[in-house]
């Protein structure tokens, strides 16, 4: 096995572990806010780690550049989605007035 394959396998195992822990957290944790805490690492860390494993395995290429863009979008989009879901949940529950700016 080459060093590239070992590094890709480590990244893949780490990403899948984060995703599995997030799924476990969704089933165990009570309430929407605790569940958002479980989902945030999955979207911000788990998915991008899996994509980085693909980048390492592919090596330097055009495809790797596209995959890196996908990983960045997943990391940024996951955090923004978590914030938006938390805010809309708070508005639905009446904890934050709907008229407040985001």
N, C-alpha and C positions, 0 to 999 in steps of 0.2 A: 504494500500500500504506500502511496506517495504521501508526502506531507500535506499536499493540497486536499487529498481525499480525507485524511484524518481531520483536518481543520473543518472541512465542510460537514463531516459527520458530527463533530462536536457542536457546531452551530445549529445543525438540524435537530439534534437531541435536545439542546437547550431551548430552542424555539418550541418544539413539540411539548416539552415539559411545562413551559409557561402556559401554553394553550390548554393543556390538560388540567393544570391547577386552576386556571380560570373557570373551566367548565365545572370542576368540583366546587369552586366557590359559588357559582351560580345556584347550585343545588343545595348548598349547606347554609349560606348566609341569608338572614332574614331581611326583608325590606329592600326597597329600590336603591337606596343610597349605598348600602353595604354591597349590593350586587354590582353597582357601578364601579366600586373600588376593585372588585374582582375582574371586571371587564377591561378596565383601563390598561393594565399591563398586557393583556392579550392583544389588544389592538395597537398599542404603542411599542411593544417589545417582541411578543411572540411571532406575529406575522413578519415583521422586518427581519428577525433572526432567521426564519425559514428562507426568506428571499436572499439574505446574505449568504446562506449556505449554497444556494443555487449560483450566486455570483462567484463564490470561491471555486466551486466545481467547474464552472464554465471557463474560468480564466479571463485574461484580458481580451475583451472583444466588444463589438458593438452591442451584442445581446446583454452583456454585463452592464453596460452603461444604461440601457433601458431598464434592466432589473433594479439598478440602484435608484433610478427615478421612482420606480414603483415602491421601493422600500421607504424612501423619504416621504412620499405621499401617504403611505399607510401610517407611518409614525406620526406625522402632523395631523392627518385626518382623524386618526384614532383619538388623539387628545381633544381635538375640537368637537368631535362627536360626543365624547363623554361629557364635556362641559355643557353642550347644548341639551343633552338628555337630562342632566342634573337640573339645569335651569327650568326646563319645561315641566319636569316632575314637581319641582318646588312651586311653580306657578299653578299647576293643577291642584296641588294640595293646599293652596292658599298661603303658603309660607312667604312667597314673594308676590307683590302686586303685579298684575299683568301689564300695567301701564309703565312700570319701571323700565328704563333703557337697559339693554343687555350689558 
